[in-house]
Amino acid sequence: MNPNDPRRQSRAPSGRPEPSIRPGLSFALIALLVAGVAGAGFQFVKRHRKPAAVASAPTAPATGAKPAPVAAAESESPEIGVLAPPPLKETTAVAVAGKGARSTEPTSVAPTPMPEPSPQSRQLVASLSDLQRVGRSMTPEQAAEWKQNLQQLVQQGRDSVPAIAEFLRQNKDVDFGSGVSEALGYGSVRRAMFDALAQIGGPEGVAATREVLQNSADPREIALLAAALDKMAPEEHRQEAVQAARDALAMAASGKLEGADVGPLFEVLQKYGGAAALPDLEQSMDQWKYYATAALAQLPDGAGVPSLIQLAQGNTSARINALEMLAQMSVQYPDAKGVLIDQARANKISPNLWPYLVSGLVGDEYHFQSSELDDTLRRVRPDDVKTTHVAFGNQNLYTAPSPASLTPENISERMTFIQQLETMTSDPAALKALQSARDVLTRRLPSTAAVTP
């Protein structure tokens, strides 16, 4: 994105017991103290507390180096930047007591009234989250048994919901290592429980999922819950998901989610808020301009194009980011193409910026590395993926071509547009960058025959 931004980096009292305590009360007092400490460890994290580390959401380390221009990186082997999983451990999920993060005194959300969990469902939930049973490695037989227990929990239907909700209210989680995650199909116990609720569905599944959404401040969890609700009741709870994302983003903006990757929150705003999320994206520009401009570019029906044009024609630090996104959208939206033509004709694109526009000109699109709603990374060739880490705001993105940008027709349109830009500049750096874009499109053309948009 911004080649001049130095923050952008590429990747990949302990005390004694009082002697006055009578012996007959000491054991009772000690038991109460132990129970209080143990219980406090799994309470909801209030809005004024920092989030606990989530083992299943690794972040690439900062390298301190400036990114190479996209054109020059085409022949390099990109690194996705996924770290080795930390040791298996029980963690505390990031949660909040109520909504209204923008207010000074958020209201508390009471748990949804539910019947007492049955002994069988409670036992199944306990077996799924038992650290002694879920280790760093599992035999195929152990993995099959775990999955069978989860399936039994789902098959009990709405009778399982109270036990699942009871576990989720404890705000506990067990993050699996990569090997166990692959064997079980889930990265953590909470993720498995979310999926179980989605499979059970019905009013009970929806109510339990909504309760967690209303109390969660974890960006990835909010995205997962939003997707689960939309699966169970399409379009009915999108505004709740958007509000949860707004609240969590407001917390992050005030420093209450220090170190968290808020990319999934922008995904929720973009996917479920649509054009109504424009004010939220624009207001977050100062703190997360990379995420905000990427989300603007992904709004349906080009709803973010006017905002990007305004940024591109202005003098803010987000101007360069907006130009990158407009290059990405140039073939699909004439207004985006027109702005780039005007900027090139007026010589307002500096020489060191042109290499950064190549990625968009060849049809690569920006995506969130921490995505929970987008499976693009699974569907593209590793050689076509380029990653970017921005230390400020902990922003992590990658670029990859969309299927639509690999059709012969799309490539031909992009070639024509690049030739048009070449006639409007005599700057050697610009011409070199545009030629490299043509080279990329030429290499992609033979592989488009079997590609369906």
ABEGO torsion letter per residue (X at the ends): XBAABAABBBBXXBBBBBAABBAAAAAAAAAAAAAAAAAAAABBBBAABBBBBBAABBBBBBAGBBBBBAAAAAABBBBAGBBBBBBBBBBBBBBBBEBGAABABBBBBBBBBBBBBBAAAAAAAAAAABAAABBABBBAAAAAAAAAAAAAAAAAEAAAAAAAAAAAAAGBBBBBBAAAAAAAGBABAAAAAAAAAAAAEEAAAAAAAAAAAAABABAAAAAAAAAAAAAABBGAAAAAAAAAAAAAAAAAAAGAABGBBAAAAAAAAAAAAEAAAAAAAAAAAAABAAAAAAAAAABBGGAAAAAAAAAAABABAAAAAAAAAAAAAAAABAAAAAAAAAAAAAGABBAAAAAAAAAAAAGBBBBBAABAABAAAAABBAAABBBBBBABGGBBBBBBBBAAAABAAAAAAAAAAAAAAAAABABAAAAAAAAAAAAAAAAAAAAAAABBX
